[in-house]
Structures are given as C-alpha cells and as structure tokens.
Amino acid sequence: MSFGGKFCASLFVIVLGYSTMTIANSNARGADSQRAPISKSEFGKLPDGTVIDAYTLHGGHGATVTVITYGALVTQLLVPDKNGKLGDVVLGFDKLESYVGDPHPYFGATIGRYGNRIANGKFTLDGKEYHLYINNAPNSLHGGKIGFDRRVWKAAPSEDAQGQSVRFTYVSPDGEEGYPGTLTVNVTYTFTNSNELQIKYSAETDKPTVLNLTNHSYFNLAGQGNGDVLQHVLQLNCDSYTPVDPTLIPTGEIKSVANTPLDFRKPTPIGAHIGEINDIGGYDHNFVVNGKMGTLRLAAKVDDPSTGREMEVWTTEPGMQFYSAIHLDPGIVGKGGKPYQKYGALCLETQHYPDSPNHPKFPTTVLRPGQKFTSETIYKFSVQ
C-alpha cells in the first residue's frame, strides 16, 4: 500500500478573523477544479503548549472531513442527505479540552497498540509474558492507560485528482504501555471526490510485538446528537461471530449468527432485536467478516430512512466490532451542546479479533522485524 505524496507548498489566508492555512499541491493536476484546497487550522493547545492542528479534507457536493493531530482522530464529517443538506454524522467535541480531559468514549480516534480487549492485561510472545495496564477491569482495553488515541501525531497533507489526504505518523517506543518493540505507525485518511473516507494503516517494528489498529468513530446518519440509531437499517456481511465471557473476552469459539439477535445478514433495523440482548443491554460484539482476510470486501451497510444517507464499510480486516453505544448517556455533551444518549450512534470498528494474542487459532496479530503490517478500511457515503 502506498503512503506517498510530496509535502505540499502552502500559502496563508485569513478566514473569519483567525489564521487558517490552505494547502495546495502542485501534483494534483486534473483534480476537481471546484474542490477547495485542504485547510489547516489550530484546534487547540495541550497543557504543555503543544499546538494541535486540524486538517479539513474536501469531497464532493460540499462534503468535508476534519481530522486532528491529537489521537489522529476524526472530529467532524459532513455529508449530504437526500435533499442535498449537509449534516455532521460523527459524534465528538467542539474543543480539544474535552478530548484531553476525563476519559471519553474514544470518539473518532485511532486505536492502538491493540484495539479491543486483552484478557487480564497479559499475553505471552516467544515465551515471554508481557503485562499491560488494566483499564477495563479485569482486562486491558484499546491500548491501555494512554493509547494512540491520546498521543500527538505528525501530519503530512497531500492531494491528487482522486482526493485529499493526511498521513499521520507516530513512533511508539519500546515498552510503551507494556508492549515490546519500537513501532512506527502510519495512518492515512483520504477523502475522495465520491465521498469515500479511506483509512490506510501501516506499521513496522524492531522487536516482535502484537498490533491491532482500528478507528473508533461513532456514526449517526441522521446527524450527531439527533436521537438514537434504532431505526437505522443495518446489514452485515457476516455469517458468524466470536462469543464472549461476562468480561467480553472471546471464549475461542466461532458461532453462527443464525437464530440470534446478531443476525443482520438481511437489512434489519438496529432496534428490532436489541431488547433480546439482556446481559449487556445492546450490541458490543465482534463479527467475522465473510470473504478472504487481506482482500478489500464489503463488511456492512447502514441506511437512515429519515435522511436517505447510506454508509458502506469495506475492509481488509478479518473482523468488525459492532457497538451500539450502550454506554453513552446525556451526561456526555457533544458538539453544539448536544447531549449524547444511549443508542445515539453505532460504531463499526474493523479489526482483528479481541484477545487474539491469547488465542492461537485466531488470525495472528503478531508483527515481527522485517515485516510490514498493512490494512485498509473505507467508509463510503451516498444517498438513496
């Protein structure tokens, strides 16, 4: 997978009284002449004074996505509805302080080193046991106490005729959060002229380690903060899932979704069977994506009947976590002062399976020196 693109020339303009950098790329010959250039602005400052930059990428029909150097995360995603009206379809915050403050539900973030859970915060690799921070007792979740979602990434924007991109880079030192090996990670967001948000990951290490990268965006196709998603119609290209114990750690089994509330093989409203999940009160399950791991294939499709917005999810990953925001509550106030409610969004986190380092029969998450990890996920937006 290519993560190229020469660093682009820039010029400064003043917009609405504050300084914003617009970034033009001389290599973007043939690009949509109506498309605005990539813009860069200051999203805020960390307590130590580090400036966090925001980059806005432009797609078609006025659509934009904004990503920031803190957590390499998505803060805003504007896409049109059936009437051409733009709406922000991802949950998040208006200010950096809310992302930096008390732990939040990983809105829009790049997750690593290991997305999802590792049982009891430990795993054995090449005969050595490694211990991780327990932040979801009794397990380690989403990289530990300070995961990739709370790191500052370096950004390199670029664009070509197909779309606009930002490549984020982070070097995770050996031993960070208990994981072995110095790991260099690249995450490239590309927003195309046809409103596809492409996310490409790559990573290399100097010691054997484990790795599971994903994006944790919360989607509400009716618009962030606009009610629940129980009427969204979901279809999953998944015939099976990984059952879990009471702490949400896989048992090691692969089971069919047939005759369970997890059967979304045909388009089904999310709320149709959610009440049947009594143990955790909704969906937070890893599904096995049909087809060959490593090939880009359709994993999910979501439709919102009220706005006509549709989102497809394509991935090279073997699994996908469907989370119905069961832990959101009105105490979490998001963009525009909107309270976020239970079932107020859905996450479709493409990934390797939870706790894979402790399940040899699962697809491996081990990365060794000389190997290069690559993965791709695409969120395609359209209207019915």
C-alpha positions in Angstrom: 0.0 0.0 0.0 1.3 3.4 -0.9 1.6 6.2 1.7 3.4 8.6 -0.6 2.9 12.2 -1.6 5.4 15.0 -1.5 4.9 17.7 1.2 3.0 20.4 -0.4 3.6 24.1 -0.8 1.4 26.4 1.2 0.0 29.9 1.5 -1.8 31.8 4.2 -5.3 33.3 4.1 -7.4 34.9 6.8 -10.8 33.4 7.4 -13.4 34.7 9.9 -10.8 36.5 11.8 -8.4 33.7 12.5 -5.4 32.3 10.7 -6.0 29.2 8.5 -3.5 27.6 6.2 -4.8 26.4 2.8 -2.6 23.7 1.3 -2.2 23.4 -2.4 -0.5 20.5 -4.1 1.2 21.1 -7.4 0.9 17.3 -8.1 -2.9 17.5 -8.1 -3.2 18.1 -11.8 -6.5 17.2 -13.1 -8.1 17.5 -9.7 -11.7 18.8 -9.3 -11.3 22.5 -10.0 -14.4 23.1 -7.8 -12.9 21.4 -4.8 -11.5 23.7 -2.1 -7.9 23.0 -1.1 -7.0 21.3 2.2 -7.2 23.7 5.1 -5.2 23.7 8.2 -6.1 25.4 11.5 -5.3 25.3 15.2 -7.8 23.1 17.1 -6.3 23.9 20.5 -3.3 23.6 22.7 -2.3 20.9 25.2 -1.5 22.0 28.8 2.2 21.9 27.9 1.7 24.3 25.0 1.8 21.8 22.2 -0.4 23.0 19.3 -2.9 20.6 17.9 -3.7 21.1 14.2 -6.9 20.3 12.4 -7.0 19.4 8.7 -10.2 19.7 6.7 -10.4 17.5 3.5 -13.0 18.2 0.9 -15.0 15.6 -1.1 -17.9 16.0 -3.5 -21.1 18.0 -3.1 -19.7 20.1 -0.2 -18.8 17.1 1.9 -15.8 17.5 4.3 -14.0 15.6 7.0 -11.8 17.1 9.7 -9.0 15.2 11.4 -6.6 16.4 14.1 -3.1 15.6 15.2 -4.3 14.6 18.7 -5.2 10.9 18.5 -5.2 11.1 14.7 -8.9 11.3 15.2 -11.9 12.4 13.2 -13.7 15.4 14.7 -16.3 16.2 12.0 -17.7 14.5 8.9 -20.2 16.5 6.8 -22.1 14.6 4.1 -25.3 15.5 2.2 -28.7 13.9 2.8 -31.3 13.1 0.1 -32.2 16.8 -0.2 -28.5 17.9 -0.5 -28.4 19.2 3.0 -25.1 18.7 4.8 -25.1 17.1 8.2 -22.3 16.1 10.6 -22.6 12.3 11.1 -19.9 11.6 13.7 -20.0 12.3 17.4 -17.3 14.3 19.0 -16.5 17.6 20.8 -16.1 21.2 19.8 -12.9 21.8 21.9 -9.7 20.0 22.5 -10.1 20.1 26.3 -13.0 17.6 26.1 -10.8 15.1 24.2 -7.9 15.6 26.6 -9.9 15.6 29.8 -11.7 12.8 31.6 -11.7 9.6 29.7 -14.3 9.8 26.9 -15.7 7.1 24.6 -12.8 7.3 22.1 -14.8 9.5 19.7 -13.3 9.3 16.2 -9.9 8.1 17.5 -7.2 5.9 16.1 -6.9 3.0 18.5 -3.7 1.2 19.3 -1.4 -0.5 20.1 -4.2 -3.1 20.5 -7.8 -2.2 19.7 -10.4 -4.0 21.9 -9.6 -6.2 24.9 -6.7 -8.3 26.1 -7.7 -10.7 28.9 -6.3 -9.9 32.3 -3.9 -7.4 30.7 -1.3 -10.0 29.7 -0.1 -12.1 26.8 2.9 -14.4 26.0 5.0 -13.9 23.0 8.0 -16.1 22.1 8.0 -17.5 25.6 8.0 -14.1 27.4 5.0 -12.8 29.3 4.1 -9.2 28.9 1.9 -7.2 31.4 -0.4 -4.3 30.3 -2.3 -1.6 32.1 -5.7 -2.8 33.4 -8.2 0.0 32.4 -11.3 -2.1 31.8 -11.1 -4.5 34.8 -10.1 -7.2 34.7 -8.8 -6.5 31.2 -6.7 -4.1 29.1 -8.7 -2.1 26.6 -7.8 -0.1 23.5 -4.0 0.2 24.2 -4.1 0.8 28.0 -3.9 4.0 30.1 -2.5 6.2 27.3 -3.2 4.6 24.0 -2.7 6.0 20.5 -5.9 8.0 20.9 -4.1 10.3 23.4 -0.8 10.7 21.5 0.3 13.6 19.3 0.9 12.5 15.7 2.9 14.2 12.9 0.8 15.1 9.9 1.7 15.4 6.2 -1.1 16.5 3.8 -1.3 15.9 0.1 -3.8 15.6 -2.7 -4.3 14.3 -6.2 -7.0 14.0 -8.8 -8.9 11.4 -6.8 -9.0 13.1 -3.4 -7.3 14.8 -0.5 -5.2 13.1 2.2 -3.4 13.5 5.5 -0.8 10.9 6.6 -0.3 10.8 10.4 2.8 9.2 11.8 3.5 8.1 15.4 6.6 6.3 16.8 5.6 4.2 19.8 8.7 3.5 21.9 9.7 0.0 23.2 7.8 -0.8 26.4 5.1 1.9 26.0 2.1 0.7 27.8 3.9 -2.6 28.3 4.1 -3.5 24.6 7.5 -4.7 23.2 9.3 -3.1 20.3 9.7 0.4 18.9 6.7 0.6 16.5 6.4 3.1 13.7 2.8 3.6 12.6 1.3 5.5 9.7 -2.4 6.2 9.4 -3.6 7.9 6.1 -7.0 9.4 5.8 -8.1 10.1 2.2 -11.4 11.8 1.3 -12.3 11.2 -2.3 -14.4 13.2 -4.8 -17.1 10.5 -4.4 -17.2 10.9 -0.6 -15.3 7.8 0.4 -13.3 8.1 3.6 -10.4 5.8 3.1 -8.2 4.8 6.0 -4.9 3.0 5.3 -2.7 1.7 8.1 0.9 0.6 8.0 3.4 -0.3 10.8 6.9 -1.7 11.3 8.7 -2.8 14.4 12.2 -3.5 15.6 11.1 -6.3 18.0 8.3 -8.9 17.9 5.1 -7.3 19.1 1.3 -7.5 18.8 -0.8 -5.0 16.9 -4.5 -4.3 16.3 -5.3 -0.9 14.8 -8.8 0.5 14.2 -10.8 3.7 14.1 -13.4 4.4 16.7 -15.8 6.8 15.0 -19.4 6.9 16.3 -21.9 7.3 13.4 -25.4 8.7 13.4 -26.6 9.2 9.8 -29.4 11.4 11.0 -26.8 13.8 12.4 -24.8 13.8 15.6 -26.9 14.3 18.6 -30.1 13.8 16.7 -31.7 11.0 18.6 -30.9 7.3 18.6 -30.0 5.0 15.7 -32.5 2.2 16.5 -34.3 2.9 13.2 -31.1 2.8 11.1 -31.2 -0.3 8.9 -28.1 -2.4 9.2 -26.8 -5.2 7.0 -23.7 -7.2 7.9 -21.7 -9.4 5.5 -21.0 -11.7 8.5 -22.3 -15.2 9.0 -20.6 -15.7 12.4 -19.3 -14.0 15.5 -17.0 -14.7 18.4 -18.9 -15.4 21.6 -17.5 -13.8 24.8 -17.5 -14.4 28.5 -19.0 -11.9 31.0 -16.0 -9.6 30.8 -16.3 -9.5 26.9 -13.3 -11.7 26.3 -13.8 -14.3 23.5 -14.3 -17.9 24.5 -12.3 -19.0 21.4 -15.4 -20.3 19.6 -16.7 -19.1 16.3 -20.5 -19.4 16.1 -23.2 -18.8 13.5 -25.4 -15.7 13.9 -28.4 -17.7 12.7 -31.4 -17.6 15.1 -29.7 -15.0 17.3 -30.3 -11.2 17.8 -26.9 -10.8 16.0 -28.3 -11.9 12.6 -28.0 -8.9 10.3 -27.4 -10.9 7.1 -30.6 -9.2 5.7 -31.2 -5.5 6.2 -32.7 -5.1 9.7 -33.5 -2.1 11.9 -30.9 -2.0 14.7 -33.7 -1.8 17.3 -35.5 -4.8 16.0 -33.9 -7.3 18.4 -31.7 -5.2 20.7 -34.1 -5.8 23.6 -33.2 -9.5 23.4 -29.6 -8.9 24.5 -30.2 -8.9 28.2 -26.7 -9.3 29.5 -25.1 -6.1 28.3 -28.1 -4.2 27.1 -27.2 -3.9 23.4 -24.6 -4.7 20.8 -20.9 -4.8 21.5 -19.9 -7.9 19.5 -17.1 -8.9 17.2 -18.3 -10.3 13.9 -16.3 -12.4 11.5 -16.4 -10.7 8.1 -17.1 -13.1 5.2 -14.5 -13.5 2.5 -10.7 -13.7 2.4 -8.8 -11.7 5.1 -6.5 -9.2 3.4 -8.8 -8.6 0.5 -10.9 -5.4 0.4 -14.6 -6.6 0.7 -17.9 -5.3 1.9 -18.4 -5.7 5.6 -21.5 -3.6 6.4 -24.1 -1.3 5.0 -26.2 1.2 7.1 -29.2 3.2 5.9 -31.0 6.0 7.7 -34.6 6.2 6.3 -35.2 9.7 7.6 -32.4 11.4 5.7 -31.7 8.9 2.9 -28.0 8.7 3.9 -26.2 5.4 3.3 -22.8 4.2 4.5 -21.0 1.2 3.3 -18.0 -0.3 5.2 -15.3 -2.1 3.2 -12.2 -3.6 4.9 -9.3 -6.0 4.5 -9.6 -6.9 8.2 -10.9 -10.3 9.4 -13.4 -8.9 12.0 -15.6 -5.9 12.9 -16.9 -4.8 16.2 -20.5 -3.6 16.1 -21.1 -1.3 19.1 -24.5 0.3 19.6 -23.2 3.0 22.1 -24.7 1.2 25.1 -22.7 3.3 27.5 -23.5 6.8 26.2 -25.6 8.9 28.4 -26.9 12.6 28.4 -24.0 13.5 30.8 -21.7 13.4 27.8 -22.3 16.8 26.0 -21.0 16.8 22.4 -20.7 19.3 19.6 -23.1 22.2 19.6 -24.0 21.4 23.2 -26.0 18.4 22.2 -26.3 15.6 24.9 -25.4 12.2 23.7 -27.8 9.4 24.6 -27.7 5.6 24.9 -28.0 4.1 21.4 -27.2 7.6 20.0 -24.7 6.2 17.5 -23.1 3.0 16.1 -19.5 2.0 15.7 -18.3 -0.4 13.1 -14.7 -0.9 14.1 -12.8 -3.1 11.6 -10.2 -5.1 13.4 -8.6 -8.4 14.3 -10.5 -10.3 16.9 -10.3 -9.3 20.6 -7.7 -11.0 22.7 -6.1 -12.7 19.7 -2.6 -12.9 21.3 -4.2 -15.4 23.8 -6.0 -17.4 21.1 -3.6 -19.2 18.7 -6.4 -20.3 16.5 -7.5 -16.7 15.7 -5.8 -14.8 12.9 -2.5 -13.7 14.3 -1.8 -10.1 15.4 2.0 -10.7 15.8 4.3 -8.4 13.9 8.0 -9.2 13.6 11.0 -7.2 12.4 11.3 -7.2 8.6 7.5 -7.5 8.2 5.2 -4.6 7.3 1.7 -4.5 8.6 -0.9 -3.0 6.2 -4.7 -2.7 6.5 -7.4 -0.7 4.7 -10.9 0.4 5.6 -13.3 2.5 3.6 -16.4 4.3 4.7 -18.5 5.1 1.6 -21.2 7.7 1.8 -24.1 8.1 -0.6 -27.9 8.8 -0.6 -30.8 6.6 -1.6 
